[in-house]
Amino acid sequence: MDVHVPAAITRGLVMRGVDVLTAQLDDATLLADPDLLERATNFGRVLFSQDADLLAESNKRQRSGVFFGGVIYAHQTGITIGQAIHDLQILADAGKPEDFVNRVEYLPL
């Protein structure tokens, strides 16, 4: 989870058994977007964000062919907390991290 994701989304996913690592728990809150995406990639994780700058970084990597572990993006005003939890759980249950490599998925589904 990017640092900008509401804690309620994280809590909802954890309560449903989804494996979540937040930037806060990883002591990565001060990392710039490219570094945070690189860190998630190195951990073999998909990064969920509501930050348009991180979306721009992932799109830049797609265009230039730079490998990254995947991003799931939802605009801050385009999805409710409940819908984000629901959709993220579906993606977590239906796919493996390698299914998201070099991809950007948009929520709501």
N, CA, C and O of each residue as an XYZ file, in Angstrom:
436
protein
N       0.831     -1.183      0.000
C       0.000      0.000      0.000
C       0.879      1.251      0.000
O       1.808      1.389      0.796
N       0.558      2.133     -0.898
C       1.203      3.433     -0.927
C       0.842      4.199      0.354
O      -0.164      3.899      0.997
N       1.638      5.153      0.706
C       1.451      5.926      1.934
C       0.125      6.692      1.934
O      -0.379      7.026      3.006
N      -0.444      6.975      0.781
C      -1.660      7.784      0.686
C      -2.953      6.980      0.827
O      -4.035      7.565      0.855
N      -2.863      5.666      0.914
C      -4.060      4.826      0.987
C      -4.669      4.924      2.388
O      -3.953      4.786      3.380
N      -5.975      5.160      2.479
C      -6.616      5.234      3.799
C      -6.433      3.944      4.602
O      -6.535      2.842      4.063
N      -6.165      4.101      5.880
C      -5.949      2.948      6.761
C      -7.161      2.025      6.797
O      -7.012      0.825      7.024
N      -8.355      2.563      6.578
C      -9.561      1.733      6.590
C      -9.528      0.680      5.485
O     -10.049     -0.419      5.671
N      -8.932      0.993      4.350
C      -8.806      0.009      3.275
C      -7.868     -1.106      3.712
O      -8.170     -2.286      3.528
N      -6.740     -0.737      4.285
C      -5.792     -1.737      4.767
C      -6.433     -2.631      5.816
O      -6.324     -3.855      5.743
N      -7.101     -2.025      6.791
C      -7.750     -2.814      7.850
C      -8.791     -3.769      7.280
O      -8.868     -4.927      7.688
N      -9.581     -3.285      6.346
C     -10.603     -4.131      5.737
C     -10.011     -5.327      5.020
O     -10.557     -6.428      5.088
N      -8.902     -5.121      4.336
C      -8.253     -6.228      3.633
C      -7.627     -7.219      4.609
O      -7.746     -8.431      4.429
N      -6.966     -6.708      5.631
C      -6.353     -7.581      6.637
C      -7.423     -8.428      7.321
O      -7.214     -9.615      7.570
N      -8.563     -7.821      7.622
C      -9.658     -8.561      8.255
C     -10.176     -9.682      7.352
O     -10.748    -10.656      7.840
N      -9.981     -9.549      6.063
C     -10.417    -10.564      5.100
C      -9.298    -11.526      4.720
O      -9.466    -12.356      3.827
N      -8.164    -11.416      5.391
C      -7.069    -12.364      5.178
C      -6.155    -12.053      4.011
O      -5.377    -12.912      3.595
N      -6.230    -10.846      3.473
C      -5.354    -10.463      2.365
C      -3.998    -10.038      2.925
O      -3.927     -9.279      3.891
N      -2.931    -10.532      2.312
C      -1.568    -10.195      2.722
C      -1.250     -8.773      2.267
O      -1.135     -8.504      1.071
N      -1.111     -7.868      3.232
C      -0.905     -6.452      2.933
C       0.350     -5.958      3.646
O       0.583     -6.276      4.812
N       1.142     -5.185      2.936
C       2.276     -4.486      3.529
C       2.128     -3.017      3.183
O       2.076     -2.657      2.006
N       2.060     -2.171      4.190
C       1.925     -0.736      3.948
C       3.293     -0.069      3.929
O       4.263     -0.587      4.483
N       3.352      1.082      3.285
C       4.581      1.870      3.305
C       4.950      2.226      4.745
O       6.128      2.294      5.094
N       3.928      2.454      5.577
C       4.174      2.797      6.974
C       4.837      1.637      7.718
O       5.814      1.843      8.438
N       4.319      0.434      7.552
C       4.902     -0.732      8.238
C       6.287     -1.068      7.712
O       7.099     -1.657      8.425
N       6.559     -0.699      6.475
C       7.848     -0.985      5.842
C       8.853      0.148      6.048
O       9.955      0.103      5.501
N       8.483      1.159      6.830
C       9.343      2.329      7.024
C       9.746      2.963      5.692
O      10.884      3.398      5.516
N       8.804      3.005      4.770
C       9.078      3.530      3.435
C       8.238      4.769      3.131
O       8.022      5.098      1.965
N       7.767      5.449      4.156
C       6.869      6.589      3.944
C       7.555      7.785      3.289
O       6.885      8.624      2.687
N       8.848      7.874      3.396
C       9.558      9.030      2.837
C      10.161      8.756      1.460
O      10.813      9.623      0.878
N       9.942      7.553      0.947
C      10.500      7.230     -0.366
C       9.755      7.980     -1.469
O       8.537      8.149     -1.412
N      10.497      8.418     -2.453
C       9.893      9.009     -3.645
C       9.157      7.907     -4.413
O       9.473      6.727     -4.256
N       8.188      8.283     -5.234
C       7.376      7.300     -5.949
C       8.199      6.266     -6.726
O       7.905      5.075     -6.627
N       9.223      6.675     -7.500
C      10.003      5.668     -8.219
C      10.678      4.662     -7.267
O      10.764      3.472     -7.568
N      11.146      5.153     -6.135
C      11.812      4.272     -5.172
C      10.817      3.341     -4.488
O      11.133      2.179     -4.233
N       9.629      3.835     -4.193
C       8.603      2.995     -3.573
C       8.165      1.899     -4.537
O       8.000      0.747     -4.135
N       7.979      2.247     -5.793
C       7.611      1.244     -6.787
C       8.728      0.222     -6.965
O       8.460     -0.969     -7.119
N       9.948      0.669     -6.945
C      11.094     -0.249     -7.051
C      11.158     -1.175     -5.848
O      11.439     -2.364     -5.993
N      10.901     -0.643     -4.676
C      10.915     -1.459     -3.450
C       9.830     -2.528     -3.492
O      10.087     -3.685     -3.162
N       8.625     -2.149     -3.894
C       7.541     -3.130     -4.020
C       7.917     -4.202     -5.040
O       7.671     -5.388     -4.822
N       8.508     -3.785     -6.141
C       8.942     -4.732     -7.173
C       9.974     -5.693     -6.609
O       9.891     -6.898     -6.852
N      10.939     -5.185     -5.865
C      11.978     -6.046     -5.277
C      11.406     -7.050     -4.287
O      11.961     -8.134     -4.108
N      10.300     -6.695     -3.643
C       9.639     -7.601     -2.700
C       8.669     -8.551     -3.406
O       8.061     -9.407     -2.764
N       8.523     -8.402     -4.725
C       7.594     -9.245     -5.465
C       6.146     -8.900     -5.185
O       5.276     -9.771     -5.217
N       5.883     -7.621     -4.909
C       4.538     -7.172     -4.557
C       3.971     -6.233     -5.609
O       4.698     -5.575     -6.354
N       2.656     -6.198     -5.639
C       1.914     -5.246     -6.461
C       1.606     -4.055     -5.575
O       1.235     -4.228     -4.413
N       1.751     -2.859     -6.099
C       1.555     -1.655     -5.297
C       0.186     -1.043     -5.581
O      -0.140     -0.744     -6.730
N      -0.615     -0.856     -4.528
C      -1.889     -0.151     -4.665
C      -1.665      1.302     -4.299
O      -1.036      1.615     -3.288
N      -2.192      2.190     -5.143
C      -2.013      3.618     -4.908
C      -3.225      4.400     -5.369
O      -3.955      3.984     -6.268
N      -3.421      5.541     -4.734
C      -4.405      6.518     -5.174
C      -3.704      7.830     -5.524
O      -4.325      8.893     -5.545
N      -2.420      7.739     -5.795
C      -1.565      8.885     -6.085
C      -1.325      8.968     -7.591
O      -0.725      8.064     -8.172
N      -1.788     10.040     -8.223
C      -1.642     10.203     -9.668
C      -0.176     10.247    -10.088
O       0.154      9.837    -11.201
N       0.707     10.733     -9.223
C       2.138     10.765     -9.562
C       2.699      9.350     -9.674
O       3.547      9.087    -10.527
N       2.237      8.446     -8.826
C       2.707      7.062     -8.908
C       2.145      6.392    -10.161
O       2.817      5.572    -10.786
N       0.919      6.742    -10.521
C       0.347      6.245    -11.771
C       1.195      6.711    -12.953
O       1.477      5.935    -13.866
N       1.596      7.969    -12.932
C       2.445      8.498    -13.998
C       3.777      7.756    -14.057
O       4.284      7.481    -15.145
N       4.343      7.430    -12.905
C       5.605      6.685    -12.867
C       5.443      5.299    -13.484
O       6.300      4.858    -14.250
N       4.360      4.617    -13.158
C       4.164      3.277    -13.724
C       3.920      3.352    -15.228
O       4.397      2.498    -15.976
N       3.186      4.359    -15.674
C       2.971      4.532    -17.120
C       4.280      4.829    -17.845
O       4.506      4.345    -18.954
N       5.135      5.620    -17.218
C       6.460      5.925    -17.783
C       7.278      4.646    -17.933
O       7.951      4.438    -18.943
N       7.208      3.796    -16.911
C       7.951      2.528    -16.980
C       7.397      1.621    -18.071
O       8.162      0.939    -18.752
N       6.089      1.603    -18.244
C       5.508      0.802    -19.309
C       6.017      1.271    -20.671
O       6.418      0.459    -21.505
N       5.997      2.575    -20.886
C       6.427      3.132    -22.173
C       7.909      2.874    -22.451
O       8.301      2.648    -23.597
N       8.714      2.907    -21.415
C      10.164      2.748    -21.619
C      10.632      1.309    -21.439
O      11.820      1.029    -21.598
N       9.729      0.397    -21.114
C      10.093     -1.011    -20.978
C      10.845     -1.336    -19.706
O      11.554     -2.342    -19.656
N      10.712     -0.513    -18.671
C      11.380     -0.768    -17.388
C      10.488     -1.673    -16.543
O       9.326     -1.352    -16.296
N      11.026     -2.784    -16.108
C      10.298     -3.784    -15.338
C       9.801     -3.213    -14.015
O      10.521     -2.493    -13.324
N       8.550     -3.548    -13.674
C       8.017     -3.224    -12.351
C       6.975     -4.270    -11.980
O       6.420     -4.944    -12.848
N       6.718     -4.396    -10.699
C       5.882     -5.467    -10.179
C       4.393     -5.293    -10.379
O       3.628     -6.210    -10.078
N       3.959     -4.167    -10.870
C       2.539     -3.933    -11.106
C       1.972     -2.894    -10.170
O       2.427     -2.737     -9.037
N       0.973     -2.187    -10.658
C       0.299     -1.149     -9.884
C      -1.199     -1.330    -10.044
O      -1.700     -1.591    -11.138
N      -1.898     -1.187     -8.936
C      -3.349     -1.089     -8.945
C      -3.656      0.340     -8.524
O      -3.206      0.804     -7.476
N      -4.433      1.033     -9.358
C      -4.684      2.451     -9.124
C      -6.178      2.728     -9.036
O      -6.975      2.196     -9.807
N      -6.534      3.571     -8.079
C      -7.898      4.087     -7.966
C      -7.813      5.575     -7.653
O      -7.106      5.984     -6.732
N      -8.525      6.369     -8.413
C      -8.570      7.801     -8.129
C      -9.214      8.013     -6.762
O     -10.152      7.303     -6.400
N      -8.720      8.979     -6.010
C      -9.188      9.198     -4.641
C     -10.681      9.467     -4.549
O     -11.316      9.071     -3.572
N     -11.248     10.121     -5.531
C     -12.676     10.429     -5.462
C     -13.510      9.483     -6.323
O     -14.727      9.643     -6.413
N     -12.875      8.509     -6.950
C     -13.578      7.642     -7.877
C     -14.025      6.313     -7.304
O     -14.577      5.483     -8.026
N     -13.792      6.095     -6.000
C     -14.113      4.801     -5.411
C     -14.346      4.974     -3.910
O     -13.684      5.782     -3.259
N     -15.276      4.221     -3.380
C     -15.497      4.248     -1.931
C     -14.526      3.289     -1.255
O     -13.923      2.436     -1.907
N     -14.386      3.434      0.036
C     -13.517      2.523      0.784
C     -14.025      1.092      0.653
O     -13.241      0.169      0.433
N     -15.330      0.908      0.788
C     -15.901     -0.435      0.673
C     -15.665     -1.055     -0.686
O     -15.335     -2.237     -0.780
N     -15.831     -0.269     -1.748
C     -15.603     -0.781     -3.095
C     -14.130     -1.113     -3.304
O     -13.807     -2.116     -3.939
N     -13.231     -0.279     -2.776
C     -11.793     -0.556     -2.896
C     -11.447     -1.871     -2.213
O     -10.709     -2.684     -2.769
N     -11.970     -2.085     -1.020
C     -11.712     -3.340     -0.300
C     -12.232     -4.519     -1.114
O     -11.528     -5.511     -1.303
N     -13.452     -4.408     -1.587
C     -14.074     -5.486     -2.369
C     -13.238     -5.818     -3.611
O     -12.900     -6.977     -3.847
N     -12.910     -4.793     -4.399
C     -12.183     -5.015     -5.649
C     -10.758     -5.508     -5.405
O     -10.277     -6.381     -6.128
N     -10.083     -4.966     -4.406
C      -8.723     -5.428     -4.106
C      -8.727     -6.876     -3.636
O      -7.814     -7.633     -3.964
N      -9.736     -7.268     -2.877
C      -9.818     -8.668     -2.451
C     -10.028     -9.587     -3.658
O      -9.425    -10.657     -3.741
N     -10.879     -9.168     -4.583
C     -11.082     -9.965     -5.802
C      -9.756    -10.152     -6.538
O      -9.419    -11.267     -6.937
N      -9.011     -9.074     -6.718
C      -7.727     -9.170     -7.427
C      -6.731    -10.045     -6.667
O      -5.999    -10.827     -7.274
N      -6.705     -9.913     -5.345
C      -5.784    -10.721     -4.535
C      -6.145    -12.205     -4.603
O      -5.265    -13.062     -4.673
N      -7.437    -12.499     -4.583
C      -7.883    -13.891     -4.611
C      -7.743    -14.518     -6.000
O      -7.499    -15.718     -6.121
N      -7.899    -13.705     -7.042
C      -7.936    -14.235     -8.404
C      -6.563    -14.326     -9.065
O      -6.380    -15.089    -10.014
N      -5.610    -13.561     -8.575
C      -4.328    -13.515     -9.260
C      -3.152    -13.693     -8.327
O      -3.276    -13.633     -7.104
N      -2.016    -13.913     -8.941
C      -0.741    -13.981     -8.234
C       0.060    -12.735     -8.606
O      -0.191    -12.130     -9.648
N       1.008    -12.351     -7.777
C       1.782    -11.133     -8.100
C       2.361    -11.129     -9.511
O       2.394    -10.084    -10.160
N       2.813    -12.270     -9.987
C       3.413    -12.307    -11.329
C       2.395    -12.010    -12.437
O       2.782    -11.655    -13.550
N       1.105    -12.152    -12.142
C       0.075    -11.812    -13.126
C      -0.018    -10.303    -13.375
O      -0.580     -9.875    -14.383
N       0.525     -9.507    -12.470
C       0.403     -8.054    -12.555
C       1.690     -7.370    -13.033
O       1.719     -6.148    -13.178
N       2.728     -8.127    -13.274
C       4.017     -7.562    -13.668
C       3.854     -6.676    -14.907
O       3.255     -7.077    -15.905
N       4.405     -5.465    -14.814
C       4.398     -4.485    -15.904
C       2.993     -4.046    -16.319
O       2.789     -3.571    -17.436
N       2.040     -4.206    -15.421
C       0.658     -3.830    -15.724
C       0.151     -2.796    -14.737
O       0.639     -2.684    -13.612
N      -0.842     -2.043    -15.188
C      -1.585     -1.132    -14.327
C      -3.044     -1.558    -14.392
O      -3.635     -1.612    -15.471
N      -3.611     -1.857    -13.252
C      -5.040     -2.183    -13.150
C      -5.742     -0.999    -12.524
O      -5.205     -0.365    -11.616
N      -6.931     -0.696    -12.996
C      -7.680      0.456    -12.505
C      -8.902     -0.011    -11.734
O      -9.596     -0.942    -12.143
N      -9.155      0.648    -10.613
C     -10.357      0.403     -9.829
C     -11.259      1.625     -9.956
O     -10.753      2.735    -10.117
N     -12.572      1.458     -9.890
C     -13.268      0.205     -9.632
C     -13.204     -0.728    -10.835
O     -13.029     -0.301    -11.976
N     -13.351     -2.016    -10.540
C     -13.314     -3.035    -11.599
C     -14.496     -2.864    -12.536
O     -14.641     -3.626    -13.492
